[in-house]
Amino acid sequence: MVKRGKVTMSDVAQLAGVSPMTVSNVINNRVRVSDDARERVLAAIRESGYQVNAAARNLRSGRSGVIGLAVPQVDNTFFGMMAALVIEEAERHGYHVAIEQTGAIAKGEAAAIAQSRRLQLDGLILSAVDIDSLVPMLSPGYPIVLLGEQDPAGRFDHITVPNEAGTAAATEHLIDRGCERIAVVTGGDLDRLTMMTRRYNGYRAVLEDRGLGPDPRLRFILDSLSWEGSRETGRRIAESDLGVDGVVACSDTVAMGVVRGLRDRGVNVPGDMRVIGFDNVPESAVFIPSLSTVNPDHRWKAAKAVDLIISRIADPAIPPRQYTPPFEIIQRESTA
């Protein structure tokens, strides 16, 4: 075990089973390193607590040592969690993170891109909802990594979310727990290819495969993505007289609001109805009842996003890369 606080590049090399030069190449992205070697070096950096000498590196490179992170809402539980993980991973590489809030609108996202360039940040990690409108602002060579919805043309480095597969697994989980009348709580606009659309498609595909035939009356549209909007949706489900015995919610925050609304109307979770969310935000484990959820590997996402942006900064000519994190279903009290 390497002692924290006194970790050298040679210590990292020994832990990863590579040469100190390979560690240096990974940290500074000077030459191509195999994926296997890169992953071992990054894992050794995380395990050992090695800290990059950012000041010396930035002086040599002429860069700021700061990357941007633009998210829809900084006070949203999910994006707050992701920001903390990105900051932690960036620090391991000797980078600081500047955070911008976009409001989940194209205007806000455009402003975040403009601000990152005006401040001469080394690159930008962007959780975007309107990719196509932003393309004219993204000049070739500007380092950017997208989080969230897919970039259909494969134009940028991108980490997507297992939306269809994750929601399909959540729906299967409820079916396997005996649910037959499964409602889905989602947004209203399914005409565009968004996170809501993809998660609804995963839900619908499983019902069709299992011969349960999706009932359009079991699709409950949120008035708003707020706590109160989700709570009101839970009340509507309880009052619907549709025999609902399971609910797939589009996020953990929505799921927790739905549970509160169900309880307002005397519906017990999981006794009368089972509920599952998506995201595995920290609150889902301590909520009462604790919330079953789809758990994408958020630390994996943050580490991959930082790795992508740093390599893009070092070599703007790298072809665009796209990744999807692994996920698992975490069963807790809400589907017990």
BELWO-V112941 format. One record per pair of residues at least 24 apart in sequence whose ideal C-beta (glycine too) atoms are under 7 Angstrom apart, sorted by the first residue. I is the first residue (numbers start at 1). J is the second residue. If there is no record, write none. Layout:
((I;J) (I;J))
This chain:
((2;48) (4;49) (7;48) (7;49) (7;50) (11;48) (12;41) (12;44) (12;45) (12;48) (12;50) (15;44) (15;47) (15;48) (16;40) (16;41) (16;44) (27;52) (27;93) (28;57) (29;310) (29;311) (29;314) (29;315) (42;303) (42;307) (45;92) (46;92) (51;94) (52;93) (52;94) (53;94) (54;94) (54;95) (57;94) (63;122) (64;120) (64;121) (64;122) (65;94) (65;95) (65;96) (65;122) (66;95) (66;96) (66;98) (66;121) (66;122) (67;95) (67;97) (67;121) (67;122) (67;123) (67;124) (67;125) (67;309) (68;98) (68;100) (68;116) (68;121) (68;124) (68;125) (69;97) (69;99) (69;125) (70;100) (70;102) (70;109) (70;112) (70;124) (70;126) (70;127) (71;101) (71;102) (71;127) (72;102) (72;103) (72;104) (72;127) (73;101) (74;99) (74;101) (77;253) (77;281) (77;283) (78;251) (78;279) (78;281) (79;127) (81;281) (81;282) (81;298) (82;298) (82;302) (85;298) (85;299) (85;302) (86;125) (86;302) (86;305) (86;306) (89;302) (89;303) (89;306) (90;306) (93;306) (93;310) (104;129) (106;130) (106;133) (109;134) (110;134) (110;137) (113;137) (113;138) (122;313) (123;309) (123;312) (123;313) (125;305) (125;309) (141;316) (143;309) (143;312) (143;313) (143;316) (145;305) (145;308) (145;309) (145;312) (147;305) (148;195) (149;194) (149;195) (154;320) (154;322) (155;320) (156;320) (157;308) (157;312) (157;320) (157;321) (158;322) (159;301) (159;304) (159;305) (159;323) (160;322) (160;324) (161;195) (161;296) (162;296) (162;324) (162;325) (162;327) (163;195) (163;198) (163;199) (163;202) (164;198) (164;201) (164;202) (165;202) (166;202) (166;278) (166;294) (166;296) (166;327) (167;199) (167;202) (167;203) (167;248) (167;278) (167;294) (168;202) (168;205) (168;206) (169;294) (169;329) (170;248) (170;276) (170;278) (170;294) (170;329) (171;202) (171;203) (171;206) (171;207) (171;248) (172;206) (173;276) (173;329) (173;335) (174;246) (174;248) (174;274) (174;276) (174;335) (175;210) (177;274) (177;335) (179;245) (179;246) (179;274) (180;212) (180;245) (181;218) (181;242) (181;243) (181;244) (181;245) (182;218) (182;246) (182;248) (183;218) (183;220) (183;237) (183;244) (183;247) (184;218) (184;219) (184;248) (185;220) (185;222) (185;233) (185;247) (185;249) (185;250) (185;254) (185;258) (186;219) (186;221) (186;250) (187;221) (187;222) (187;250) (188;221) (196;250) (199;250) (199;278) (203;248) (217;242) (218;242) (218;244) (222;254) (225;254) (227;257) (230;254) (230;257) (230;258) (231;257) (231;260) (231;261) (232;261) (233;258) (233;261) (234;258) (234;259) (234;260) (234;261) (234;262) (235;261) (235;264) (235;265) (237;262) (238;262) (238;265) (238;267) (239;265) (244;273) (245;273) (245;274) (246;273) (246;274) (247;273) (247;275) (248;276) (249;275) (249;276) (249;277) (249;278) (250;278) (251;277) (251;278) (251;279) (252;277) (252;278) (252;279) (252;280) (252;281) (252;284) (252;291) (252;293) (253;281) (255;291) (256;283) (256;287) (256;291) (259;334) (269;334) (270;333) (270;334) (270;335) (270;336) (274;334) (274;335) (275;334) (276;334) (276;335) (280;330) (289;333) (289;334) (290;332) (290;333) (290;334) (291;332) (291;334) (292;330) (292;331) (292;332) (292;334) (292;335) (293;330) (294;327) (294;329) (295;327) (295;328) (295;330) (296;325) (296;327) (297;325) (297;326) (297;327) (300;325) (300;326) (301;325))
